[in-house]
Amino acid sequence: MSTVTYTQTDAVATIVLNDGKVNVLSPTMQANINAALDQAQHAAATGEVKAVVLAGNDRVFSAGFDLAIFGSGDPVAGLAMLGGGIELMVRLLTFPVPVVMAATGPAIAGGSFLLLSGDHRVGSAKTKCQANEVAIGMTVPQACVEILRMRLTRAAFQRSVGLAATFVGAEAQAAGWFDEMVEPEQVLARAQEVAAGFAATLHPNHHLASKLKARADALAAIRTGIDGLAAEFGG
């Protein structure tokens, strides 16, 4: 059973993560998200899709990477999952049409980095955002540090990386975790509304070219972090 559903309404593709639990970014979840993005990207190439919404289930956006794999004693599997997840984030940051994130619930650890990889992010007063690595005995990967640095305010960035600070609702919005706040039950609908607006008003080619320019330094730093993952965590 797939952990991801894909639907399309007019020029907006909606990808919903739902593993029945907390949407861990396991290899299976990553593969299913990428398959849905492949479908959206193919449709974007023909002009059929002009914006994408990525949403969680009614419980959570994503609780991050699969800790069972990290704790399995297989460092190769853990490194592969981490690298694949960050590559997915880069794909979203460089996707050819606008990506709107619907933070339907908490975005924790890897899920928080995934949230920050959207072009526009919709949350609610209940949306909890946290890079919790240092609170659970892990170090934030350099590539993920660069994602945080790109999107958060300076103060929130320092608190997030070094203190595992939790941000909720309006404080999360002010810190840069998401761009607008609506009622919890309206998060997905609002994200789709925003995406429809982008689809109607933005030229995809110029959207992509412009955001790649704006993110060039951050993307280079993230790529350096990906290239260094084995040295960072392999031994």
TAVENWO-V103701 format. One record per backbone hydrogen bond with DSSP energy under -1.0 kcal/mol. NH is the residue of the N-H (numbers start at 0). CO is the residue of the C=O. Records with the same first field share a line. If there is no record, write none. Layout:
# TAVENWO-V103701
NH=CO  CO
This chain:
# TAVENWO-V103701
4=15
6=13
8=11
11=8
12=50
13=6
14=52
15=4
16=54
17=2
24=63
25=23
29=25
30=26
31=27
32=28
33=29
34=30
35=31
36=32
37=33
38=34
39=35
40=36
41=37
42=38
43=39
44=40
46=43
47=42
48=42
49=10
50=10
51=97
52=12
53=99
54=14
55=101
56=59
60=105
61=105
62=21
69=65
70=66
71=68
77=73
78=74
79=75
80=76
81=77
82=78
83=79
84=80
85=81
86=82
87=83
88=84
89=85
90=86
91=87
92=88
93=89
94=91
99=51
100=119
101=53
102=121
103=101
106=127
107=61
108=129
110=107
111=108
112=108
113=109
114=110
115=111
116=113
117=114
118=98
119=98
121=100
122=179
126=123
128=166
129=106
134=131
135=132
137=132
144=140
145=141
146=142
147=143
148=144
149=145
150=146
151=147
152=174
156=152
157=153
158=154
159=155
160=156
161=157
162=158
164=158
166=128
168=126
170=167
172=168
173=169
174=170
176=171
178=120
179=120
181=122
185=182
186=183
189=185
190=186
191=187
192=188
193=189
194=190
195=191
196=192
197=193
198=194
199=195
200=196
201=197
206=202
207=203
208=204
209=205
210=206
211=207
212=208
213=209
214=210
215=212
218=214
219=215
220=216
221=217
222=218
223=219
224=220
225=221
226=222
227=223
228=225
231=227
232=228
233=229
